[in-house]
Structures are given as C-alpha cells and as structure tokens.
Amino acid sequence: MLISNMEVVPGKRITQHLGMVQGSTVRAKHAGRDIMAGFKNIFGGELKGYTELLSESREEAIERLKQQAAALGANAVINVRFSTSSIAAGASEIFVYGTAVTVEDR
C-alpha cells in the first residue's frame, strides 16, 4: 500500500478515487513514564517514553488506515494528514486520514 501526503503519487496515474479512509487510536499515559517525565521537566531533555508512545500510536493508526483502504480495493492513499486531540486527562487520540485510490504505472 502506497502512502503519500501529496495529492499524487509520483510516477503513478490515479485511476479511481474510492473515498476517504481513516485510522485512529487512543492512548493513555503510563504512570512510570509520567514519573520520568516529571524529572525531565525539572532537568530538561527529551521525553523518550512519550516519543515512543506517539510513534507506536502513529504506526497503529496508519495500519488501521491501510486496512480500511485495502477493504475498499485501494492500492494507495493520498493526501494523508495526522491530527491529535486530548480525549481525557492523560489520554490522547492520534487520527490519520486520507483518500483511498487505485494507481497504476504511467
């Protein structure tokens, strides 16, 4: 499955638009990561636990987007965008969306 944040896939011709597809996941903070984040807030530095959490969340959301696109018969998703939002205290949603299409070589 090709994923592009552009409205085209270079070197490919869009043959069919199949509609919007999406993927999301909601994740909560881990207590152990919160303790380490508290120390980092005092001394500074990257919050690696949260960086890993967000990376895992993006990967899961993209996988769900791909599954939805494949179910429609797509072989690519174009114009892909990410959004985040706070759902509850300590929990956030990662949302990814785009347009499912079929493409072929030019």
Sequence and secondary structure as in RCSB ss.txt:
>XXXX:A:sequence
MLISNMEVVPGKRITQHLGMVQGSTVRAKHAGRDIMAGFKNIFGGELKGYTELLSESREEAIERLKQQAAALGAN
AVINVRFSTSSIAAGASEIFVYGTAVTVEDR
>XXXX:A:secstr
 EE SSSS TTEEEEEEEEEEEEEEEEE  HHHHHHHHHHHHH    HHHHHHHHHHHHHHHHHHHHHHHHTT S
EEEEEEEEEEEEETTEEEEEEEEEEEEEEE 
